[in-house]
């Protein structure tokens, strides 16, 4: 059987590549880790953790990192350790042939901070519920009032809510928050959600001194659409402080309560 010159050259190139790979692997196995580089994404938006916190977490769990061979570092244990942190959404760990262990961290991004009587928690854009820490500071919509859902956050527990169901108050809050955050208009308008004694939702806007009532979560998307159209078409003419309450709790109907003047009090 005759082989063309091209096939022989290709086979030689593949063989050379295999040799280089095996030589590199051999060198990598003997490479000593001399540095751990930690990158925490989106630190300007959220600041739950930083590189120093991550470094402390991994060194408490794994002693042999710097000064040890790269192939002896158990990245699975490191990954499992980091994923148990409630504030970490994703952790990517990889080794370089130069002896550097890279750790890239993606933090959770809250949409809501829920303030209950005895417990505070966040709901992020992945429909995950996780605890509020002592020094947390991030910009998101605040929820207060009659909060009924409670969670056990011991041992770093986090919870996934049903983003499409209606089985809990938390899932209702997530659906409402998602609509707000995905709409450019509402994202710049709503700063607070209040839950009244009946379990109904009232929104506090950034502009104006009125409340927006939508009642229960039923048909919340249609109610928010009705309110948005009123905002865009009527409010610029009527004035932002004309009403103290604007209610869309009844489908297809808007009920506005006019603000009383001082002379009327």
Backbone as CSV, one residue per row, in Angstrom:
resi,resn,N_x,N_y,N_z,CA_x,CA_y,CA_z,C_x,C_y,C_z
1,UNK,0.836,-1.183,0.000,0.000,0.000,0.000,0.887,1.255,0.000
2,UNK,0.607,2.150,-0.901,1.393,3.363,-1.028,0.700,4.520,-0.304
3,UNK,1.492,5.339,0.332,0.977,6.517,1.028,1.481,7.764,0.337
4,UNK,0.604,8.723,0.188,1.000,9.979,-0.433,1.874,10.776,0.525
5,UNK,2.616,11.696,-0.047,3.503,12.541,0.754,2.695,13.379,1.740
6,UNK,1.497,13.828,1.319,0.645,14.654,2.175,0.193,13.882,3.414
7,UNK,-0.222,12.614,3.200,-0.671,11.791,4.317,0.466,11.517,5.290
8,UNK,1.664,11.298,4.749,2.812,11.045,5.616,3.123,12.275,6.464
9,UNK,3.041,13.464,5.847,3.312,14.702,6.581,2.263,14.943,7.666
10,UNK,0.988,14.648,7.347,-0.075,14.818,8.343,0.107,13.872,9.527
11,UNK,0.466,12.630,9.224,0.690,11.649,10.287,1.858,12.067,11.169
12,UNK,2.896,12.596,10.529,4.047,13.061,11.291,3.703,14.226,12.195
13,UNK,2.856,15.131,11.690,2.445,16.286,12.487,1.620,15.856,13.697
14,UNK,0.713,14.893,13.498,-0.104,14.385,14.599,0.764,13.724,15.653
15,UNK,1.733,12.927,15.194,2.631,12.240,16.118,3.443,13.245,16.927
16,UNK,3.901,14.291,16.250,4.680,15.327,16.946,3.824,16.038,17.985
17,UNK,2.576,16.270,17.641,1.671,16.935,18.570,1.424,16.075,19.803
18,UNK,1.262,14.763,19.581,1.044,13.843,20.696,2.254,13.845,21.625
19,UNK,3.435,13.832,21.040,4.663,13.845,21.841,4.747,15.118,22.672
20,UNK,4.424,16.265,22.043,4.468,17.543,22.756,3.477,17.562,23.909
21,UNK,2.255,17.037,23.668,1.234,17.002,24.710,1.694,16.178,25.896
22,UNK,2.259,14.989,25.628,2.703,14.128,26.715,3.865,14.748,27.472
23,UNK,4.750,15.418,26.765,5.873,16.106,27.425,5.355,17.242,28.307
24,UNK,4.339,17.951,27.795,3.758,19.048,28.561,3.059,18.536,29.811
25,UNK,2.334,17.411,29.668,1.664,16.824,30.819,2.659,16.392,31.877
26,UNK,3.757,15.804,31.416,4.784,15.388,32.356,5.370,16.564,33.099
27,UNK,5.601,17.639,32.381,6.114,18.863,33.001,5.081,19.449,33.946
28,UNK,3.784,19.405,33.540,2.715,19.977,34.364,2.588,19.242,35.692
29,UNK,2.708,17.891,35.656,2.581,17.101,36.875,3.635,17.492,37.903
30,UNK,4.764,17.911,37.451,5.854,18.263,38.354,5.913,19.757,38.665
31,UNK,5.004,20.538,38.058,5.003,21.981,38.288,4.477,22.301,39.684
32,UNK,5.162,23.195,40.348,4.759,23.612,41.684,3.836,24.831,41.579
33,UNK,2.747,24.817,42.353,1.839,25.967,42.395,2.507,27.092,43.184
34,UNK,2.705,28.205,42.530,3.361,29.329,43.197,2.432,30.523,43.409
35,UNK,1.174,30.416,42.905,0.260,31.549,43.068,-1.180,31.097,42.871
36,UNK,-2.083,31.762,43.591,-3.523,31.563,43.410,-4.118,32.909,43.032
37,UNK,-4.660,32.994,41.836,-5.251,34.239,41.349,-6.769,34.121,41.378
38,UNK,-7.401,35.030,42.119,-8.849,34.993,42.331,-9.476,36.231,41.714
39,UNK,-10.458,35.986,40.864,-11.175,37.090,40.225,-12.653,36.988,40.577
40,UNK,-13.183,38.042,41.211,-14.597,38.094,41.577,-15.303,39.051,40.628
41,UNK,-16.250,38.523,39.854,-16.932,39.332,38.850,-17.946,40.300,39.483
42,UNK,-18.225,41.358,38.759,-19.320,42.290,39.080,-19.218,42.882,40.481
43,UNK,-18.004,43.125,40.943,-17.825,43.680,42.293,-18.366,45.095,42.406
44,UNK,-18.516,45.794,41.285,-19.054,47.148,41.323,-20.562,47.137,41.577
45,UNK,-21.244,46.039,41.191,-22.690,45.939,41.354,-23.076,45.291,42.674
46,UNK,-22.406,44.215,43.008,-22.662,43.511,44.269,-21.328,43.258,44.954
47,UNK,-21.369,43.244,46.279,-20.117,43.099,47.020,-20.314,42.177,48.219
48,UNK,-20.811,40.982,47.939,-21.013,40.011,49.007,-19.679,39.426,49.476
49,UNK,-18.818,39.136,48.524,-17.534,38.528,48.847,-16.439,39.204,48.037
50,UNK,-15.196,38.969,48.443,-14.048,39.481,47.703,-12.970,38.415,47.650
51,UNK,-11.862,38.734,47.026,-10.793,37.750,46.836,-10.252,37.238,48.168
52,UNK,-10.149,38.102,49.156,-9.620,37.684,50.459,-10.545,36.690,51.153
53,UNK,-11.858,36.916,51.044,-12.819,35.982,51.632,-12.722,34.624,50.955
54,UNK,-12.630,34.623,49.626,-12.505,33.364,48.880,-11.220,32.647,49.266
55,UNK,-10.138,33.399,49.396,-8.845,32.794,49.751,-8.917,32.131,51.126
56,UNK,-9.558,32.810,52.071,-9.705,32.222,53.411,-10.539,30.952,53.364
57,UNK,-11.594,30.955,52.552,-12.469,29.787,52.449,-11.714,28.566,51.948
58,UNK,-10.908,28.740,50.900,-10.227,27.578,50.319,-9.067,27.108,51.186
59,UNK,-8.398,28.025,51.884,-7.269,27.609,52.714,-7.721,26.919,54.001
60,UNK,-8.939,27.222,54.432,-9.474,26.508,55.588,-9.826,25.060,55.234
61,UNK,-10.167,24.838,53.970,-10.583,23.506,53.534,-9.410,22.692,52.991
62,UNK,-8.538,23.336,52.231,-7.417,22.627,51.592,-6.115,23.305,52.007
63,UNK,-5.239,22.538,52.644,-3.967,23.091,53.110,-2.941,23.133,51.984
64,UNK,-2.873,22.071,51.212,-1.828,21.945,50.195,-2.155,22.628,48.887
65,UNK,-1.798,23.902,48.757,-1.996,24.613,47.488,-0.684,25.245,47.060
66,UNK,-0.366,26.432,47.559,0.916,27.040,47.210,2.061,26.190,47.742
67,UNK,3.045,25.947,46.867,4.201,25.141,47.247,4.034,23.662,46.992
68,UNK,2.856,23.251,46.524,2.585,21.844,46.230,2.443,21.644,44.721
69,UNK,2.589,20.386,44.297,2.474,20.085,42.878,1.049,20.364,42.392
70,UNK,0.963,20.838,41.165,-0.333,21.203,40.603,-1.294,20.028,40.550
71,UNK,-0.767,18.838,40.205,-1.679,17.695,40.060,-2.154,17.140,41.401
72,UNK,-1.603,17.653,42.511,-2.044,17.198,43.827,-3.187,18.063,44.374
73,UNK,-3.452,19.184,43.713,-4.507,20.092,44.174,-5.859,19.558,43.719
74,UNK,-6.732,19.294,44.665,-8.047,18.713,44.370,-9.043,19.831,44.052
75,UNK,-9.235,20.086,42.783,-10.146,21.155,42.377,-11.610,20.811,42.670
76,UNK,-11.918,19.510,42.749,-13.292,19.110,43.056,-13.665,19.541,44.482
77,UNK,-12.749,19.347,45.413,-13.000,19.751,46.798,-13.123,21.275,46.885
78,UNK,-12.254,21.975,46.163,-12.324,23.435,46.154,-13.661,23.914,45.593
79,UNK,-14.077,23.317,44.491,-15.338,23.701,43.850,-16.516,23.445,44.791
80,UNK,-16.522,22.282,45.441,-17.611,21.943,46.370,-17.652,22.907,47.542
81,UNK,-16.479,23.313,48.016,-16.397,24.255,49.134,-16.980,25.609,48.756
82,UNK,-16.611,26.107,47.590,-17.076,27.416,47.155,-18.564,27.423,46.851
83,UNK,-19.064,26.333,46.309,-20.479,26.271,45.960,-21.380,26.215,47.190
84,UNK,-20.811,25.905,48.338,-21.595,25.907,49.570,-21.779,27.312,50.128
85,UNK,-21.091,28.266,49.544,-21.267,29.660,49.953,-22.534,30.208,49.296
86,UNK,-23.444,30.726,50.095,-24.745,31.167,49.586,-24.637,32.309,48.588
87,UNK,-23.554,33.061,48.620,-23.431,34.244,47.766,-22.752,33.956,46.433
88,UNK,-22.264,32.733,46.252,-21.568,32.375,45.014,-22.532,31.670,44.069
89,UNK,-22.710,32.227,42.900,-23.568,31.625,41.880,-22.810,30.579,41.075
90,UNK,-21.563,30.890,40.747,-20.775,29.990,39.919,-19.299,30.152,40.248
91,UNK,-18.583,29.037,40.256,-17.138,29.059,40.495,-16.444,28.259,39.398
92,UNK,-15.464,28.862,38.760,-14.663,28.181,37.727,-13.221,28.097,38.226
93,UNK,-12.702,26.887,38.294,-11.349,26.662,38.809,-10.540,25.924,37.746
94,UNK,-9.377,26.458,37.419,-8.522,25.794,36.446,-7.059,26.092,36.741
95,UNK,-6.205,25.197,36.271,-4.769,25.295,36.524,-4.043,25.681,35.240
96,UNK,-3.003,26.461,35.374,-2.179,26.808,34.219,-0.842,26.083,34.319
97,UNK,-0.221,25.843,33.158,1.040,25.118,33.117,2.171,25.919,33.750
98,UNK,1.928,27.222,33.951,2.952,28.079,34.557,2.954,28.001,36.079
99,UNK,2.012,27.229,36.654,1.988,27.055,38.099,1.046,28.003,38.826
100,UNK,0.017,28.458,38.124,-0.963,29.361,38.730,-2.319,28.667,38.799
101,UNK,-2.938,28.719,39.981,-4.297,28.213,40.151,-5.248,29.397,40.001
102,UNK,-6.159,29.305,39.022,-7.094,30.391,38.741,-8.468,30.050,39.303
103,UNK,-9.072,31.021,39.989,-10.420,30.853,40.527,-11.252,32.066,40.118
104,UNK,-12.264,31.827,39.295,-13.165,32.892,38.845,-14.512,32.718,39.538
105,UNK,-14.964,33.761,40.192,-16.193,33.710,40.984,-17.253,34.625,40.381
106,UNK,-18.459,34.094,40.270,-19.607,34.904,39.856,-20.570,34.980,41.025
107,UNK,-20.857,36.198,41.483,-21.730,36.381,42.634,-23.206,36.346,42.214
108,UNK,-24.050,36.064,43.191,-25.486,36.149,42.943,-25.897,37.611,42.854
109,UNK,-26.888,37.904,42.022,-27.366,39.269,41.854,-28.830,39.347,42.314
110,UNK,-29.068,39.950,43.464,-30.439,40.025,43.988,-31.320,40.965,43.170
111,UNK,-32.559,40.565,43.018,-33.578,41.479,42.502,-34.343,42.112,43.651
112,UNK,-34.522,41.313,44.727,-35.314,41.764,45.869,-34.581,41.511,47.179
113,UNK,-34.732,42.437,48.117,-34.356,42.201,49.508,-35.639,42.186,50.324
114,UNK,-35.994,41.017,50.854,-37.243,40.837,51.585,-36.967,40.989,53.079
115,UNK,-37.640,41.954,53.694,-37.445,42.239,55.111,-38.651,41.752,55.895
116,UNK,-38.483,40.631,56.617,-39.557,40.088,57.429,-39.409,40.483,58.883
117,UNK,-40.311,40.005,59.726,-40.263,40.337,61.150,-39.025,39.754,61.830
118,UNK,-38.701,38.514,61.502,-37.593,37.841,62.170,-36.515,37.360,61.211
119,UNK,-36.710,37.590,59.916,-35.764,37.047,58.939,-35.751,37.909,57.688
120,UNK,-34.565,38.129,57.169,-34.403,38.854,55.911,-33.747,37.930,54.892
121,UNK,-34.152,38.058,53.634,-33.530,37.229,52.594,-33.606,37.924,51.250
122,UNK,-32.754,37.448,50.344,-32.722,37.944,48.973,-33.421,36.956,48.049
123,UNK,-33.893,37.460,46.926,-34.339,36.626,45.802,-33.582,37.133,44.586
124,UNK,-32.832,36.235,43.926,-32.028,36.691,42.788,-32.713,36.400,41.463
125,UNK,-32.051,36.759,40.369,-32.669,36.612,39.048,-32.701,35.175,38.555
126,UNK,-32.164,34.224,39.338,-32.281,32.802,39.022,-33.373,32.141,39.857
127,UNK,-34.169,32.938,40.552,-35.224,32.437,41.443,-34.643,31.658,42.613
128,UNK,-33.498,32.094,43.093,-32.849,31.475,44.246,-32.997,32.388,45.448
129,UNK,-33.366,31.799,46.576,-33.516,32.535,47.831,-32.289,32.278,48.690
130,UNK,-31.649,33.349,49.187,-30.464,33.189,50.030,-30.450,34.286,51.093
131,UNK,-29.704,34.094,52.167,-29.816,34.992,53.324,-29.158,36.344,53.119
132,UNK,-29.622,37.314,53.888,-29.000,38.635,53.946,-27.941,38.606,55.044
133,UNK,-26.722,39.008,54.708,-25.650,39.030,55.689,-25.645,40.303,56.511
134,UNK,-24.726,40.373,57.458,-24.652,41.523,58.356,-24.209,42.789,57.635
135,UNK,-23.292,42.650,56.708,-22.706,43.834,56.068,-23.068,43.948,54.591
136,UNK,-24.122,43.265,54.170,-24.499,43.298,52.757,-24.963,44.694,52.358
137,UNK,-24.552,45.086,51.179,-24.998,46.367,50.638,-25.068,46.253,49.121
138,UNK,-26.276,46.181,48.593,-26.443,46.120,47.144,-27.768,46.801,46.790
139,UNK,-27.817,47.320,45.602,-28.992,48.053,45.157,-30.015,47.081,44.588
140,UNK,-31.180,47.014,45.225,-32.266,46.170,44.721,-33.577,46.657,45.328
141,UNK,-34.678,46.124,44.843,-35.996,46.508,45.332,-36.205,45.927,46.729
142,UNK,-36.720,46.738,47.634,-36.968,46.300,49.008,-38.422,45.861,49.147
143,UNK,-38.632,44.731,49.815,-39.977,44.215,50.098,-40.174,44.214,51.607
144,UNK,-41.294,44.757,52.078,-41.601,44.686,53.504,-43.102,44.554,53.688
145,UNK,-43.522,44.557,54.954,-44.931,44.366,55.244,-45.191,43.005,55.848
146,UNK,-46.255,42.360,55.428,-46.659,41.076,55.990,-46.039,39.925,55.194
147,UNK,-44.770,39.682,55.475,-44.017,38.602,54.816,-44.269,37.311,55.581
148,UNK,-44.715,36.276,54.898,-45.068,35.045,55.607,-44.098,33.883,55.357
149,UNK,-43.362,33.887,54.257,-42.460,32.770,53.970,-41.192,32.888,54.801
150,UNK,-40.727,31.741,55.333,-39.496,31.699,56.115,-38.652,30.511,55.665
151,UNK,-37.325,30.641,55.841,-36.393,29.625,55.346,-35.333,29.310,56.393
152,UNK,-34.792,28.106,56.298,-33.698,27.691,57.174,-32.393,27.843,56.401
153,UNK,-31.617,28.866,56.748,-30.377,29.135,56.034,-29.137,28.577,56.743
154,UNK,-29.335,27.721,57.720,-28.185,27.132,58.406,-27.407,26.240,57.438
155,UNK,-26.097,26.132,57.679,-25.204,25.315,56.839,-25.141,25.802,55.401
156,UNK,-25.399,27.096,55.184,-25.268,27.644,53.840,-26.382,27.270,52.891
157,UNK,-27.541,26.872,53.409,-28.655,26.467,52.553,-29.171,27.633,51.705
158,UNK,-29.502,27.314,50.459,-30.232,28.238,49.589,-31.416,27.474,49.013
159,UNK,-32.393,28.193,48.483,-33.615,27.558,48.005,-33.985,28.069,46.627
160,UNK,-34.534,27.173,45.824,-35.046,27.544,44.504,-36.563,27.629,44.583
161,UNK,-37.109,28.731,44.140,-38.567,28.888,44.159,-39.128,28.511,42.791
162,UNK,-40.392,28.192,42.777,-41.070,27.837,41.539,-41.354,29.113,40.759
163,UNK,-40.550,29.351,39.728,-40.666,30.600,38.972,-41.935,30.669,38.138
164,UNK,-42.588,29.544,37.935,-43.772,29.533,37.081,-45.041,29.147,37.846
165,UNK,-44.885,28.794,39.113,-46.043,28.359,39.877,-46.596,29.452,40.764
166,UNK,-47.593,29.105,41.550,-48.204,30.066,42.459,-48.357,29.436,43.834
167,UNK,-47.346,28.687,44.233,-47.446,27.915,45.461,-46.908,28.651,46.683
168,UNK,-46.365,29.848,46.522,-45.827,30.555,47.680,-45.804,32.055,47.416
169,UNK,-45.711,32.798,48.495,-45.582,34.251,48.384,-44.274,34.620,47.702
170,UNK,-43.222,33.839,47.986,-41.916,34.113,47.394,-41.933,33.964,45.879
171,UNK,-42.621,32.946,45.382,-42.704,32.769,43.931,-43.497,33.916,43.298
172,UNK,-44.519,34.405,43.997,-45.277,35.563,43.499,-44.374,36.791,43.424
173,UNK,-43.577,36.995,44.460,-42.659,38.133,44.479,-41.644,38.040,43.351
174,UNK,-41.161,36.827,43.101,-40.188,36.659,42.022,-40.785,37.019,40.673
175,UNK,-42.003,36.552,40.411,-42.641,36.839,39.130,-42.855,38.337,38.944
176,UNK,-43.279,38.996,40.006,-43.498,40.438,39.933,-42.173,41.174,39.736
177,UNK,-41.143,40.765,40.463,-39.830,41.409,40.344,-39.233,41.197,38.963
178,UNK,-39.418,40.010,38.417,-38.883,39.735,37.081,-39.526,40.636,36.033
179,UNK,-40.832,40.826,36.146,-41.508,41.740,35.205,-40.950,43.153,35.344
180,UNK,-40.753,43.591,36.568,-40.225,44.942,36.800,-38.828,45.083,36.228
181,UNK,-37.961,44.123,36.484,-36.566,44.226,36.070,-36.386,44.068,34.568
182,UNK,-37.317,43.392,33.908,-37.209,43.199,32.459,-37.839,44.346,31.671
183,UNK,-38.465,45.270,32.358,-39.102,46.422,31.717,-38.290,47.669,32.043
184,UNK,-37.773,48.352,31.028,-36.926,49.528,31.261,-37.651,50.599,32.067
185,UNK,-38.944,50.772,31.800,-39.706,51.799,32.498,-39.855,51.463,33.978
186,UNK,-40.339,50.245,34.276,-40.581,49.874,35.670,-39.288,49.726,36.455
187,UNK,-38.243,49.299,35.792,-36.967,49.126,36.495,-36.469,50.446,37.078
188,UNK,-36.761,51.538,36.394,-36.339,52.851,36.880,-37.375,53.495,37.796
189,UNK,-38.533,52.878,37.932,-39.620,53.487,38.704,-39.808,52.879,40.091
190,UNK,-39.792,51.564,40.190,-40.181,50.895,41.437,-38.982,50.736,42.365
191,UNK,-39.130,51.195,43.602,-38.059,51.034,44.578,-38.472,50.185,45.776
192,UNK,-39.779,49.949,45.926,-40.226,49.187,47.090,-41.536,48.479,46.779
193,UNK,-41.717,47.298,47.368,-42.974,46.551,47.294,-43.463,46.328,48.719
194,UNK,-44.700,46.710,48.977,-45.288,46.514,50.307,-46.383,45.456,50.217
195,UNK,-46.382,44.528,51.183,-47.420,43.491,51.249,-48.350,43.840,52.405
196,UNK,-49.622,44.086,52.100,-50.548,44.468,53.166,-51.118,43.251,53.891
197,UNK,-52.005,43.491,54.847,-52.546,42.413,55.679,-53.317,41.377,54.878
198,UNK,-53.840,41.782,53.738,-54.609,40.855,52.897,-53.708,40.060,51.957
199,UNK,-52.408,40.314,52.030,-51.481,39.643,51.121,-51.452,40.265,49.739
200,UNK,-51.944,41.501,49.634,-51.964,42.206,48.351,-50.720,43.076,48.220
201,UNK,-50.384,43.404,46.981,-49.126,44.084,46.695,-49.340,45.549,46.328
202,UNK,-48.518,46.395,46.947,-48.521,47.822,46.660,-47.096,48.248,46.325
203,UNK,-46.939,48.998,45.258,-45.624,49.412,44.791,-45.372,50.869,45.153
204,UNK,-44.161,51.142,45.596,-43.759,52.509,45.924,-42.825,52.995,44.820
205,UNK,-43.238,53.992,44.041,-42.395,54.479,42.941,-41.338,55.477,43.423
206,UNK,-40.316,55.655,42.608,-39.264,56.610,42.936,-39.725,58.048,42.708
207,UNK,-40.589,58.238,41.712,-41.074,59.575,41.374,-42.512,59.723,41.843
208,UNK,-42.797,60.800,42.557,-44.146,61.018,43.055,-44.296,60.482,44.469
209,UNK,-45.372,60.874,45.117,-45.624,60.452,46.502,-46.937,59.682,46.586
210,UNK,-47.119,58.743,45.691,-48.328,57.938,45.654,-47.966,56.458,45.720
211,UNK,-48.977,55.640,45.931,-48.821,54.187,45.933,-49.512,53.602,44.711
212,UNK,-48.954,52.504,44.196,-49.559,51.777,43.089,-50.025,50.428,43.610
213,UNK,-51.312,50.186,43.594,-51.876,48.945,44.127,-52.260,48.016,42.990
214,UNK,-51.821,46.750,43.108,-52.207,45.768,42.083,-53.007,44.612,42.680
215,UNK,-53.235,44.643,43.993,-54.012,43.577,44.613,-53.240,42.278,44.659
216,UNK,-53.910,41.186,44.326,-53.245,39.880,44.315,-52.373,39.751,43.068
217,UNK,-51.652,38.649,42.995,-50.752,38.433,41.868,-51.506,38.013,40.606
218,UNK,-52.779,37.696,40.728,-53.563,37.280,39.564,-53.545,38.371,38.490
219,UNK,-53.219,37.954,37.261,-53.180,38.883,36.116,-52.285,40.092,36.378
220,UNK,-51.218,39.875,37.123,-50.333,40.988,37.486,-49.730,41.659,36.253
221,UNK,-49.481,40.883,35.194,-48.893,41.473,33.995,-49.856,42.459,33.328
222,UNK,-51.134,42.125,33.285,-52.131,43.026,32.700,-52.317,44.268,33.571
223,UNK,-52.289,44.072,34.881,-52.440,45.205,35.796,-51.261,46.174,35.653
224,UNK,-50.060,45.616,35.543,-48.877,46.466,35.389,-48.894,47.190,34.045
225,UNK,-49.431,46.532,33.037,-49.549,47.180,31.723,-50.518,48.365,31.804
226,UNK,-51.644,48.163,32.488,-52.628,49.244,32.638,-52.014,50.434,33.375
227,UNK,-51.271,50.154,34.438,-50.619,51.222,35.193,-49.579,51.947,34.343
228,UNK,-48.846,51.201,33.561,-47.812,51.813,32.719,-48.433,52.752,31.698
229,UNK,-49.521,52.358,31.082,-50.171,53.213,30.102,-50.693,54.495,30.754
230,UNK,-51.187,54.366,31.978,-51.660,55.550,32.706,-50.487,56.476,33.015
231,UNK,-49.393,55.895,33.406,-48.189,56.673,33.698,-47.724,57.437,32.463
232,UNK,-47.660,56.735,31.346,-47.103,57.339,30.140,-48.022,58.381,29.508
233,UNK,-49.333,58.155,29.582,-50.270,59.016,28.867,-50.926,60.081,29.738
234,UNK,-51.232,59.728,30.983,-52.016,60.643,31.817,-51.191,61.417,32.838
235,UNK,-50.250,60.754,33.473,-49.517,61.387,34.576,-48.770,62.660,34.170
236,UNK,-48.136,62.714,32.995,-47.451,63.967,32.632,-48.402,65.165,32.555
237,UNK,-49.666,64.913,32.250,-50.651,65.994,32.155,-51.276,66.302,33.513
238,UNK,-51.556,65.244,34.280,-52.249,65.415,35.551,-51.317,65.863,36.671
239,UNK,-50.039,65.479,36.559,-49.085,65.809,37.620,-48.759,64.596,38.471
240,UNK,-47.497,64.509,38.898,-47.039,63.324,39.623,-47.558,63.268,41.054
241,UNK,-48.020,64.378,41.597,-48.476,64.393,42.985,-49.985,64.642,43.105
242,UNK,-50.707,64.417,42.005,-52.154,64.640,42.018,-52.875,63.584,42.857
243,UNK,-52.394,62.342,42.788,-53.070,61.242,43.477,-52.189,60.677,44.588
244,UNK,-52.855,60.156,45.607,-52.116,59.490,46.674,-52.155,57.971,46.515
245,UNK,-53.077,57.496,45.686,-53.184,56.045,45.471,-53.772,55.793,44.090
246,UNK,-53.128,54.889,43.338,-53.617,54.499,42.018,-53.748,52.975,42.031
247,UNK,-54.934,52.481,41.890,-55.197,51.054,42.033,-55.610,50.408,40.716
248,UNK,-54.941,49.303,40.409,-55.298,48.496,39.238,-55.688,47.089,39.669
249,UNK,-56.131,46.944,40.925,-56.417,45.609,41.474,-57.621,44.960,40.801
250,UNK,-58.490,45.779,40.218,-59.635,45.225,39.485,-59.305,45.240,37.996
251,UNK,-59.310,44.083,37.379,-58.876,43.945,35.995,-59.604,44.904,35.060
252,UNK,-58.815,45.622,34.265,-59.382,46.515,33.274,-59.946,47.805,33.834
253,UNK,-59.753,48.028,35.126,-60.311,49.224,35.743,-59.250,49.896,36.602
254,UNK,-59.156,51.199,36.502,-58.183,51.966,37.271,-58.939,52.899,38.219
255,UNK,-58.630,52.823,39.498,-59.285,53.655,40.501,-58.229,54.556,41.138
256,UNK,-58.410,55.858,41.017,-57.427,56.811,41.528,-58.026,57.607,42.693
257,UNK,-57.266,57.717,43.757,-57.685,58.500,44.919,-56.919,59.814,44.915
258,UNK,-57.659,60.913,44.738,-57.011,62.222,44.630,-56.457,62.661,45.986
259,UNK,-55.292,63.292,45.936,-54.662,63.803,47.144,-55.416,65.038,47.643
260,UNK,-55.624,65.125,48.955,-56.306,66.273,49.533,-55.352,67.450,49.699
261,UNK,-55.818,68.609,49.367,-55.039,69.831,49.577,-55.075,70.201,51.044
262,UNK,-54.118,71.019,51.484,-54.068,71.443,52.875,-55.349,72.181,53.279
263,UNK,-55.901,72.912,52.320,-57.114,73.685,52.621,-58.315,72.784,52.879
264,UNK,-58.242,71.552,52.362,-59.357,70.630,52.508,-59.272,69.822,53.794
265,UNK,-58.109,69.870,54.460,-57.900,69.077,55.663,-58.588,69.715,56.893
